[in-house]
Amino acid sequence: MNLTQLPNTGVSRDTATTAAPAGLVGVAEALNQTGVFIYSKSAVKIWTYSGDAWSEAIALSGDVGSRTHTVDWATADRLWIQSLEAGSVTVRMVAQTGALGAANLGSPVSTWASLTDTPGNFTGQSGKYVKVKDDETGIEFVASAGGGGGSPDGVNGQIQYANNDEFTGASLIFDDTNNNIGLGTHTFNTNLSGSIALQAGAKPSAGIANQATITAAQALEPAYTDLKLLCHFEDLTDSSTLDNGSAAVTVAGSISAEAAKFGSNSLKSESGGATGKAWSIAATGDEYNPGTADFTIEFWMKASASMISGSKFVFGTDGWRWGGPARQIAFLGNRIYQGNSAYTSGMTIPADTWTHIVIQRRGGTLEYYMNGENTGTSYTNWGGDITDWAGFQVGRDASDNYGWDGYIDELAVAIGTAKYTENFTVATEAHSSDTTAAPAELWVGDGSNNLTQISPHNAAGEWEFFSKNVETGRVVRVNMEKMIKRLEEIHGETFMEEWYMTPTQNQNIEVIDASTVLPEANPPE
């Protein structure tokens, strides 16, 4: 045995040796110890060191139960135990201590848990977690992910139970006030109880064979990093509602409060109007010229008649006219013309309905989107090097021909960027130069890679079923509301009833009894 000290408390075991004592070896007094009690089942001899000399204290060789001895540190400086058996034996030692005062405690040791790089004190570590390091070489203090509470920073999980707003950093929360469970959120509507709330994340992109998923997805409308023109058409002078990008100049316009997709007004076009063009805008430089780069043009339109042909000038560059410059473009009816060449879109734009239109060149390919869905008609190597777009106009061409009746709202032009790469949920609010989020939608996924939106509406608020298989690429979209209305026309029966009631989900005015509205009850008159 070659120990430098005994522990302050508890039982210590060590193996006695047959070798003779040599020098200052053995056990010495530790902090505040008064002595040490020794017990051995085997025969041993106890030596003590005092006054610079070793001496035999006692030989424990009697009956097994009597082989005990106490060494008083007042009379000894060192302790050594010698085996009297043929080999090594085991002894038990218990340190005898007095009470430790505050002055004897000192500072925490720097090697607690036997890890030499463990922090040596707790200064500045309030509210932090103790965590084994990733390389398993020590222990460290770790701040919480949310700051001041929650799970440790990094890839950690936590289930938090509370009803007093102490939710910071938690990922799964049970609110025992109204029996709600929140996944990634602790904000619950005031009239919500017994419910599961999902924080919106990214739409699922693929399935896993042995999983089925439920996801609250929130699509982001990407920011316009190359926005050159953004017109809300609330008026023609207020810079907060007419953002012309890089110093374009408004020439004429006709703002109307008769219809608006967002806000209070839109741009009105009249084919028989005395003012010719409904609206035009001219650049002060070459900011509207894409050259060979990508571009995106999008707007909302509401036509007085269905647009199924190319005879009405909805929107275009201010230099387009029949037989005019070859690079100028016009969106006539439902298709793009460049010069005199028509590029059909496959769209039928309905009458008296706000419809979202996207015309863009992406990687040299002309593409169309209607209400967020690619029409499937595209043209590669389209447009060439465009360097002569000096402005845009709505309602009539450069010769005041091809007038149309309707409204345009939320016109945006990006030069240098193709904004859309796949089908998307159209925005439910006015355009912004910043990234904006669409309302959360509920999706389910299965192990066969079918991703189905079960929020029962599209961007127009209509009841719609949408499903996509990301493995095969097959997409199914069924407008249930239109289908049922068509069945009603054919059969003369009413299959769908629709009305509006309060409260909304965010109002806590009354509780709706489902039995009063579903399914037998008649709708209100």
C-alpha positions as CSV (number, residue, x, y, z in Angstrom):
1,M,0.0,0.0,0.0
2,N,1.4,3.4,-1.0
3,L,-1.2,6.1,-0.3
4,T,-0.4,9.7,0.5
5,Q,-3.6,10.2,2.5
6,L,-6.9,8.6,3.5
7,P,-10.3,9.9,2.4
8,N,-12.1,12.2,4.9
9,T,-15.0,9.8,5.2
10,G,-16.1,6.4,4.1
11,V,-14.3,3.1,3.9
12,S,-11.1,2.7,1.9
13,R,-9.8,-0.7,0.8
14,D,-6.2,-1.5,-0.2
15,T,-3.9,-4.5,-0.4
16,A,-1.3,-4.8,2.3
17,T,2.2,-5.8,1.1
18,T,4.8,-8.2,2.5
19,A,7.7,-5.8,1.8
20,A,9.4,-3.9,4.7
21,P,8.8,-0.2,5.1
22,A,11.3,1.9,3.3
23,G,11.3,5.7,3.7
24,L,8.3,7.9,4.2
25,V,5.7,5.7,2.6
26,G,2.2,4.6,3.6
27,V,-0.8,6.6,4.8
28,A,-0.5,10.1,6.2
29,E,-3.0,12.4,8.1
30,A,-5.5,14.1,5.8
31,L,-7.4,17.4,6.4
32,N,-9.1,17.4,9.8
33,Q,-8.6,13.7,10.4
34,T,-8.2,12.6,14.0
35,G,-7.2,9.1,13.4
36,V,-7.8,6.0,11.3
37,F,-9.6,2.7,12.3
38,I,-8.2,-0.5,10.8
39,Y,-9.9,-3.9,10.4
40,S,-8.4,-7.0,8.8
41,K,-9.6,-10.5,8.4
42,S,-6.0,-11.7,7.8
43,A,-3.0,-11.4,10.1
44,V,-1.2,-8.1,9.6
45,K,1.3,-6.0,11.5
46,I,0.8,-2.3,11.8
47,W,3.8,0.1,11.8
48,T,3.7,3.8,12.6
49,Y,6.2,6.6,11.8
50,S,6.9,9.2,14.4
51,G,10.0,11.2,15.4
52,D,11.8,10.3,12.2
53,A,11.6,6.5,12.9
54,W,9.3,3.6,12.2
55,S,8.1,1.4,15.1
56,E,5.8,-1.6,15.4
57,A,2.4,-0.5,16.8
58,I,0.7,-3.9,17.0
59,A,0.4,-7.3,15.3
60,L,-3.2,-8.3,14.5
61,S,-2.9,-12.0,14.6
62,G,-5.5,-13.1,17.1
63,D,-9.1,-14.3,16.4
64,V,-10.5,-13.0,13.2
65,G,-13.1,-10.8,14.9
66,S,-10.4,-9.1,17.1
67,R,-8.1,-7.9,14.3
68,T,-8.8,-4.2,14.7
69,H,-6.7,-1.2,15.7
70,T,-7.0,2.6,15.9
71,V,-4.1,4.9,15.1
72,D,-4.2,8.3,16.7
73,W,-2.6,10.9,14.4
74,A,-1.6,12.8,17.5
75,T,1.1,10.1,18.1
76,A,1.9,9.2,14.5
77,D,2.8,10.9,11.2
78,R,2.7,7.9,8.9
79,L,1.0,4.4,8.8
80,W,2.2,1.3,7.2
81,I,0.6,-2.2,7.2
82,Q,2.6,-5.4,6.7
83,S,1.0,-8.7,5.7
84,L,1.8,-11.7,7.9
85,E,0.3,-14.1,5.5
86,A,2.0,-16.0,2.7
87,G,0.8,-13.4,0.2
88,S,-1.0,-10.1,-0.1
89,V,-4.2,-9.5,1.9
90,T,-7.0,-6.9,2.0
91,V,-7.6,-4.5,4.9
92,R,-10.3,-2.0,5.6
93,M,-9.6,1.5,6.9
94,V,-12.1,4.1,8.1
95,A,-10.9,7.7,8.6
96,Q,-12.0,9.4,11.8
97,T,-12.7,13.1,11.3
98,G,-13.9,16.1,13.2
99,A,-16.3,18.8,11.9
100,L,-15.0,21.0,9.1
101,G,-15.4,24.7,9.5
102,A,-15.9,27.1,6.6
103,A,-12.3,28.2,6.8
104,N,-11.2,24.6,6.2
105,L,-13.2,24.1,3.0
106,G,-11.2,26.2,0.6
107,S,-12.0,26.4,-3.1
108,P,-13.4,23.6,-5.2
109,V,-10.8,21.4,-6.6
110,S,-10.1,21.5,-10.3
111,T,-10.3,17.8,-10.9
112,W,-13.7,16.8,-9.6
113,A,-15.0,13.6,-11.3
114,S,-11.3,12.8,-11.8
115,L,-11.3,14.9,-15.0
116,T,-8.4,17.3,-15.1
117,D,-9.9,19.8,-17.5
118,T,-13.2,20.2,-15.6
119,P,-13.9,23.8,-14.7
120,G,-12.4,24.6,-11.3
121,N,-15.1,27.0,-10.1
122,F,-18.7,28.1,-10.8
123,T,-18.1,31.8,-11.4
124,G,-20.3,33.1,-14.3
125,Q,-21.9,29.7,-14.8
126,S,-25.4,30.5,-13.3
127,G,-28.3,28.9,-15.2
128,K,-26.0,26.7,-17.3
129,Y,-26.1,22.9,-17.8
130,V,-23.3,20.4,-17.0
131,K,-22.6,18.4,-20.0
132,V,-20.0,15.7,-20.9
133,K,-18.0,17.0,-23.8
134,D,-18.5,15.6,-27.3
135,D,-15.0,14.0,-27.3
136,E,-15.8,12.4,-23.8
137,T,-12.6,14.0,-22.3
138,G,-14.3,16.1,-19.7
139,I,-17.2,18.0,-18.4
140,E,-18.2,21.5,-19.4
141,F,-20.8,24.2,-18.7
142,V,-23.3,24.8,-21.5
143,A,-25.7,27.7,-22.0
144,S,-29.3,26.9,-22.9
145,A,-30.5,27.2,-26.4
146,G,-33.1,29.9,-25.6
147,G,-31.0,31.8,-23.1
148,G,-32.0,31.6,-19.4
149,G,-33.8,28.3,-19.7
150,G,-34.8,25.5,-22.0
151,S,-32.6,22.8,-23.4
152,P,-28.8,23.0,-23.6
153,D,-27.5,24.6,-26.8
154,G,-26.8,22.2,-29.6
155,V,-28.6,19.1,-30.8
156,N,-30.6,18.4,-27.6
157,G,-34.2,17.6,-26.9
158,Q,-36.5,18.6,-24.1
159,I,-40.0,18.0,-23.0
160,Q,-41.3,20.8,-20.9
161,Y,-44.4,20.8,-18.7
162,A,-45.6,24.2,-17.6
163,N,-48.5,26.6,-17.5
164,N,-46.7,29.8,-16.4
165,D,-45.1,31.0,-19.6
166,E,-41.7,29.4,-18.7
167,F,-41.4,27.9,-22.1
168,T,-38.1,29.4,-23.4
169,G,-36.1,26.9,-25.4
170,A,-38.5,24.0,-25.0
171,S,-39.5,22.0,-28.1
172,L,-42.5,19.9,-26.8
173,I,-44.8,21.7,-24.3
174,F,-47.8,20.6,-22.4
175,D,-50.1,23.4,-21.2
176,D,-52.1,22.0,-18.3
177,T,-54.3,25.1,-18.1
178,N,-56.2,24.1,-21.3
179,N,-54.7,20.7,-22.0
180,N,-52.9,21.7,-25.1
181,I,-49.7,20.2,-26.5
182,G,-47.4,22.4,-28.6
183,L,-44.7,21.1,-30.9
184,G,-42.2,23.8,-31.4
185,T,-44.6,26.5,-30.1
186,H,-46.0,27.6,-26.8
187,T,-48.5,30.1,-28.2
188,F,-52.1,28.9,-28.2
189,N,-55.3,30.6,-29.3
190,T,-57.3,31.8,-26.3
191,N,-60.2,29.5,-27.1
192,L,-58.0,26.4,-27.9
193,S,-58.2,23.4,-25.5
194,G,-57.5,19.7,-25.8
195,S,-55.5,20.4,-29.0
196,I,-52.2,19.9,-30.7
197,A,-50.5,22.9,-32.1
198,L,-47.7,22.5,-34.7
199,Q,-45.2,25.2,-35.4
200,A,-45.0,25.7,-39.2
201,G,-41.8,24.5,-40.9
202,A,-40.8,23.4,-44.4
203,K,-43.1,21.4,-46.6
204,P,-42.0,17.7,-46.7
205,S,-40.0,16.8,-49.7
206,A,-39.9,13.0,-49.5
207,G,-41.2,10.1,-47.5
208,I,-39.5,7.3,-45.5
209,A,-40.7,3.8,-46.1
210,N,-41.5,3.0,-42.5
211,Q,-42.9,6.4,-41.6
212,A,-46.1,8.5,-42.0
213,T,-45.8,12.2,-41.2
214,I,-48.1,15.1,-40.4
215,T,-46.5,18.5,-41.0
216,A,-47.5,22.1,-40.6
217,A,-45.8,23.8,-43.6
218,Q,-45.5,27.4,-44.3
219,A,-44.3,28.4,-47.8
220,L,-42.1,31.4,-48.1
221,E,-42.6,33.8,-51.0
222,P,-39.0,34.5,-51.9
223,A,-37.7,38.1,-51.8
224,Y,-37.1,40.0,-55.0
225,T,-33.4,40.4,-55.0
226,D,-33.5,42.0,-58.5
227,L,-36.8,43.9,-58.2
228,K,-37.0,46.7,-60.7
229,L,-40.7,47.6,-60.6
230,L,-43.3,47.0,-57.9
231,C,-46.7,48.7,-58.3
232,H,-49.5,48.2,-55.7
233,F,-51.7,50.7,-57.6
234,E,-53.1,52.3,-54.5
235,D,-52.3,55.6,-56.2
236,L,-49.7,57.0,-58.7
237,T,-47.8,59.4,-56.4
238,D,-47.4,57.9,-53.0
239,S,-44.0,56.3,-52.8
240,S,-45.1,53.9,-50.1
241,T,-47.6,52.2,-52.5
242,L,-45.8,52.7,-55.9
243,D,-42.2,51.5,-55.7
244,N,-40.6,52.1,-59.1
245,G,-37.3,50.5,-58.4
246,S,-34.6,52.6,-60.0
247,A,-36.2,56.0,-60.8
248,A,-38.8,55.1,-63.5
249,V,-41.3,57.8,-64.3
250,T,-45.1,57.4,-64.4
251,V,-46.7,58.9,-67.5
252,A,-50.4,58.1,-67.1
253,G,-52.7,56.0,-65.1
254,S,-56.3,55.2,-64.1
255,I,-56.6,54.2,-60.4
256,S,-60.0,52.7,-59.4
257,A,-61.6,51.7,-56.2
258,E,-64.2,49.5,-58.0
259,A,-62.0,46.4,-57.5
260,A,-58.8,45.4,-55.8
261,K,-57.0,42.2,-55.1
262,F,-55.1,43.7,-52.1
263,G,-55.6,47.1,-50.5
264,S,-58.3,49.5,-51.7
265,N,-57.5,50.2,-55.3
266,S,-56.3,48.7,-58.5
267,L,-55.4,49.9,-62.1
268,K,-58.4,50.0,-64.4
269,S,-58.3,49.4,-68.1
270,E,-61.2,50.3,-70.5
271,S,-61.1,49.4,-74.1
272,G,-63.4,52.3,-75.1
273,G,-61.8,54.8,-72.8
274,A,-60.9,58.2,-74.3
275,T,-57.5,58.3,-72.6
276,G,-56.0,55.5,-74.6
277,K,-53.5,53.6,-72.5
278,A,-54.6,52.7,-69.0
279,W,-51.1,53.2,-67.6
280,S,-47.5,53.5,-68.7
281,I,-44.2,53.9,-67.1
282,A,-40.8,54.8,-68.6
283,A,-37.3,54.1,-67.3
284,T,-34.6,56.7,-67.0
285,G,-31.9,54.2,-68.0
286,D,-31.5,50.6,-69.0
287,E,-32.8,49.1,-65.8
288,Y,-35.6,47.2,-67.7
289,N,-33.3,45.5,-70.1
290,P,-32.6,41.8,-69.3
291,G,-30.1,41.2,-72.0
292,T,-29.7,37.4,-72.0
293,A,-30.5,37.1,-68.2
294,D,-33.5,35.7,-66.5
295,F,-36.5,37.8,-65.7
296,T,-39.9,37.5,-63.9
297,I,-43.1,39.5,-64.6
298,E,-46.1,38.8,-62.4
299,F,-49.4,40.4,-61.7
300,W,-53.0,39.8,-60.7
301,M,-55.7,40.5,-63.4
302,K,-59.5,40.5,-63.4
303,A,-60.8,40.6,-66.9
304,S,-64.4,41.4,-67.8
305,A,-64.5,38.5,-70.3
306,S,-62.7,35.2,-70.5
307,M,-59.2,35.4,-72.1
308,I,-58.7,32.5,-74.5
309,S,-57.1,34.2,-77.5
310,G,-54.5,36.8,-78.3
311,S,-56.5,39.9,-79.1
312,K,-56.4,42.0,-75.9
313,F,-53.3,44.0,-74.8
314,V,-53.1,43.3,-71.1
315,F,-49.5,44.2,-70.4
316,G,-46.3,44.7,-72.4
317,T,-43.3,46.8,-73.2
318,D,-44.1,50.4,-74.3
319,G,-42.5,49.8,-77.7
320,W,-44.7,46.9,-78.8
321,R,-47.0,47.2,-81.7
322,W,-48.0,44.9,-84.5
323,G,-45.2,45.0,-87.1
324,G,-42.9,46.8,-84.6
325,P,-39.5,46.1,-83.1
326,A,-38.7,42.3,-82.9
327,R,-37.6,42.2,-79.3
328,Q,-40.6,44.1,-77.7
329,I,-43.1,41.9,-75.9
330,A,-46.8,42.0,-75.2
331,F,-49.1,39.7,-73.1
332,L,-52.2,39.6,-75.4
333,G,-55.1,37.8,-74.0
334,N,-53.5,34.7,-72.7
335,R,-50.1,34.5,-74.5
336,I,-46.8,36.3,-75.0
337,Y,-46.0,37.9,-78.3
338,Q,-42.4,38.9,-79.1
339,G,-42.6,41.1,-82.2
340,N,-45.2,39.3,-84.3
341,S,-44.4,35.8,-83.0
342,A,-47.0,34.3,-80.6
343,Y,-46.1,31.8,-77.8
344,T,-49.2,30.2,-76.5
345,S,-49.5,29.5,-72.8
346,G,-52.2,26.9,-72.4
347,M,-54.1,29.2,-70.1
348,T,-57.8,30.0,-70.1
349,I,-58.1,33.1,-67.9
350,P,-61.6,33.2,-66.4
351,A,-63.9,36.3,-66.5
352,D,-64.5,38.4,-63.4
353,T,-62.0,36.4,-61.3
354,W,-58.8,37.6,-59.9
355,T,-56.1,35.5,-61.5
356,H,-52.4,35.4,-60.8
357,I,-50.2,35.4,-63.9
358,V,-46.4,34.7,-64.0
359,I,-44.3,35.2,-67.2
360,Q,-40.7,34.4,-66.8
361,R,-37.5,33.4,-68.6
362,R,-35.5,30.9,-66.6
363,G,-32.2,29.6,-67.9
364,G,-33.3,30.8,-71.4
365,T,-36.7,29.0,-71.2
366,L,-40.0,31.0,-71.4
367,E,-42.4,29.7,-68.7
368,Y,-46.0,30.5,-67.6
369,Y,-47.7,30.0,-64.2
370,M,-51.3,30.6,-63.6
371,N,-52.5,30.7,-59.9
372,G,-49.2,29.1,-58.9
373,E,-49.3,26.2,-61.2
374,N,-46.9,25.7,-64.2
375,T,-49.1,25.5,-67.3
376,G,-46.8,22.9,-68.8
377,T,-46.0,25.0,-71.9
378,S,-42.5,26.3,-72.3
379,Y,-40.1,27.5,-75.0
380,T,-36.3,26.9,-74.8
381,N,-33.7,29.4,-76.1
382,W,-36.3,32.1,-76.0
383,G,-36.1,35.8,-76.5
384,G,-32.5,36.4,-77.4
385,D,-30.4,39.4,-76.2
386,I,-33.0,42.0,-75.1
387,T,-31.5,45.5,-74.9
388,D,-34.4,47.9,-76.0
389,W,-37.0,47.7,-73.2
390,A,-37.5,51.3,-72.2
391,G,-40.8,51.0,-70.3
392,F,-44.0,49.1,-69.7
393,Q,-47.7,49.8,-70.3
394,V,-51.2,48.4,-69.6
395,G,-54.4,48.4,-71.6
396,R,-53.3,49.3,-75.1
397,D,-50.2,48.9,-77.3
398,A,-47.9,51.7,-78.6
399,S,-50.4,52.5,-81.3
400,D,-53.4,52.6,-78.9
401,N,-54.8,49.4,-80.3
402,Y,-56.0,46.1,-78.8
403,G,-57.7,47.7,-75.8
404,W,-59.2,45.5,-73.1
405,D,-61.6,45.8,-70.1
406,G,-60.5,44.8,-66.7
407,Y,-58.2,45.5,-63.7
408,I,-54.6,44.8,-62.8
409,D,-53.1,44.8,-59.3
410,E,-49.7,44.0,-57.7
411,L,-47.5,44.3,-60.8
412,A,-43.9,43.2,-60.2
413,V,-40.9,43.0,-62.6
414,A,-37.6,41.4,-61.6
415,I,-34.7,41.7,-64.1
416,G,-31.9,39.2,-63.6
417,T,-33.9,36.7,-61.5
418,A,-36.3,33.8,-62.3
419,K,-38.3,33.9,-59.1
420,Y,-40.2,30.5,-59.4
421,T,-38.7,27.1,-59.9
422,E,-41.8,24.9,-59.2
423,N,-45.5,25.2,-58.4
424,F,-46.1,27.5,-55.5
425,T,-48.9,28.8,-53.3
426,V,-49.7,32.3,-54.4
427,A,-49.3,35.1,-51.9
428,T,-52.3,36.0,-49.8
429,E,-51.1,39.6,-49.2
430,A,-49.5,42.3,-51.2
431,H,-46.1,41.8,-52.7
432,S,-43.1,42.9,-50.7
433,S,-39.4,43.4,-51.5
434,D,-38.7,41.2,-48.5
435,T,-39.4,37.5,-47.9
436,T,-43.0,36.9,-46.8
437,A,-44.7,33.8,-45.4
438,A,-47.9,32.3,-46.6
439,P,-50.4,30.9,-44.0
440,A,-49.5,27.5,-42.6
441,E,-51.0,24.5,-44.3
442,L,-51.3,20.9,-43.1
443,W,-49.7,18.1,-45.0
444,V,-49.5,14.3,-44.6
445,G,-46.9,12.1,-46.0
446,D,-46.6,8.3,-46.3
447,G,-43.8,5.8,-47.0
448,S,-44.7,5.6,-50.7
449,N,-43.6,9.3,-51.2
450,N,-47.2,10.6,-51.5
451,L,-47.4,14.1,-50.0
452,T,-51.0,15.4,-49.7
453,Q,-52.2,18.8,-48.6
454,I,-55.2,18.3,-46.3
455,S,-55.9,22.0,-45.6
456,P,-59.1,22.2,-47.6
457,H,-58.5,25.3,-49.7
458,N,-56.4,26.9,-52.4
459,A,-55.1,30.4,-52.7
460,A,-58.6,31.6,-53.8
461,G,-60.2,30.1,-50.7
462,E,-61.8,27.3,-52.7
463,W,-62.0,23.7,-51.4
464,E,-59.3,21.8,-53.2
465,F,-57.5,18.4,-53.0
466,F,-53.8,18.4,-53.9
467,S,-51.4,15.4,-53.8
468,K,-48.0,14.8,-55.3
469,N,-45.8,11.7,-55.5
470,V,-42.2,12.9,-55.4
471,E,-40.9,9.6,-56.6
472,T,-42.9,9.3,-59.8
473,G,-43.7,13.0,-60.3
474,R,-47.4,12.4,-60.6
475,V,-49.5,15.3,-59.3
476,V,-53.3,15.3,-58.6
477,R,-55.2,18.6,-58.1
478,V,-59.0,18.5,-57.8
479,N,-61.0,21.6,-57.2
480,M,-63.7,20.0,-55.1
481,E,-65.8,23.2,-54.9
482,K,-66.0,23.6,-58.6
483,M,-66.8,19.9,-59.1
484,I,-69.6,20.0,-56.7
485,K,-71.1,23.2,-58.1
486,R,-71.0,21.6,-61.5
487,L,-72.8,18.5,-60.2
488,E,-75.4,20.8,-58.7
489,E,-75.9,22.4,-62.1
490,I,-76.4,19.0,-63.8
491,H,-78.6,17.4,-61.2
492,G,-80.4,20.4,-59.8
493,E,-79.7,19.4,-56.2
494,T,-77.8,21.2,-53.5
495,F,-74.8,19.2,-52.3
496,M,-72.7,22.0,-50.7
497,E,-73.8,24.6,-48.3
498,E,-71.7,27.6,-47.4
499,W,-72.2,30.4,-44.9
500,Y,-70.2,32.6,-42.5
501,M,-70.3,32.5,-38.7
502,T,-68.4,34.1,-35.9
503,P,-66.3,33.7,-34.0
504,T,-63.1,33.2,-35.9
505,Q,-60.5,30.9,-34.4
506,N,-58.8,33.9,-32.7
507,Q,-61.9,35.3,-31.1
508,N,-63.1,34.0,-27.8
509,I,-66.7,35.2,-27.9
510,E,-68.7,32.0,-27.9
511,V,-68.4,28.3,-28.4
512,I,-70.0,26.9,-31.6
513,D,-71.8,23.7,-31.0
514,A,-71.1,21.5,-34.0
515,S,-74.5,19.8,-33.8
516,T,-76.1,23.1,-34.7
517,V,-74.3,23.4,-38.1
518,L,-73.2,19.9,-39.0
519,P,-74.4,18.0,-40.9
520,E,-78.2,17.9,-40.6
521,A,-79.0,21.5,-39.9
522,N,-80.0,23.9,-42.6
523,P,-77.8,26.9,-43.3
524,P,-79.0,30.3,-42.0
525,E,-81.4,32.2,-44.3
